[in-house]
Amino acid sequence: MTTQGERTPTQGDGEETVERRTGRGAGLAGLAGIGGRLTPRKALGWVVVLGVVAAGGWIITRPMPGDYIPGLGPSHKDATKSPPVVGAAPPSTDPEGLNVDNFFPAQRLVDVAGYKARRNGARQGENCAEALQDRTQELFKGSGCQAYLIVSFSGQDRPVLSTVTLLRFGDQGSAAKAAEMLRGKPGALTFILPDALPAPAPSGSAAKGGGSEASRVEAVGHYVTVTSSRPGGATATPTPGASGAPTPAASGPSAEQSLDEANRALSYAAGSQFVWI
């Protein structure tokens, strides 16, 4: 029974009232509008899609175990894997302290112009004479050298061993003079091996800056960077073929080109640490 002016209730009026009160209809209306009427099967499909998207975002942004900053690789210190460092680290109060872990973290590859190298052992200290191959020469006496850092690197795609030496001076003039002096004395600085031990002094043509060792000296602000590289493995040699004739070795850069490539890349990587000066 109805009275005049009243509308006869129809099916769905009760659901419309509930949706209007709770706001449920507004949220589902958008989803229903995309593919027509929202059915239980469509609603389940949207729940699955949203769950997959959320899980994907969590996987992308989730840091790896031991990372302090996502995307920068492991930051924790593993005593069994960390390369050896000889010498005392500079005090934390020194804003220009040559600390190897600040400049070249062990877990981070150097990748410049396609050349990749991994850091090995290092030596550091405040007595620059310790960076010399022959300490009796006293090359840094009165030069104003304040600290040194020597780092060993191994080429990842090339059989090359390299040593990068960073020297800090009191001013740019002193650094420029020291760089000029070191350019005229190749082999004056010690070359360290991956275990941070000094390598034997080069002999013959290598001691004069040729043959099996190449070096690069740069003055950057009041710092000097010296990069030296040596072959890190045996050079491939032709082997006899079936007819007895030598089989050509695989094409690739020569030993001299590999050393020059390593020096250029590591010299740039070292100098880029001081571009703010």
TAHUGI-V35351 format. One record per helix or strand of 3 or more residues. SS is the DSSP state (helix for helix, strand for strand). FROM is the first residue (numbers start at 0). TO is the last residue. If there is no record, write none. Layout:
ss->[SS,SS]
from->[FROM,FROM]
to->[TO,TO]
This chain:
ss->[helix,helix,helix,helix,strand,strand,helix,helix,strand,strand,helix,helix,strand,strand,helix]
from->[12,23,39,99,109,114,127,134,144,159,171,203,212,222,254]
to->[21,34,60,102,111,124,130,136,154,168,182,207,219,230,273]
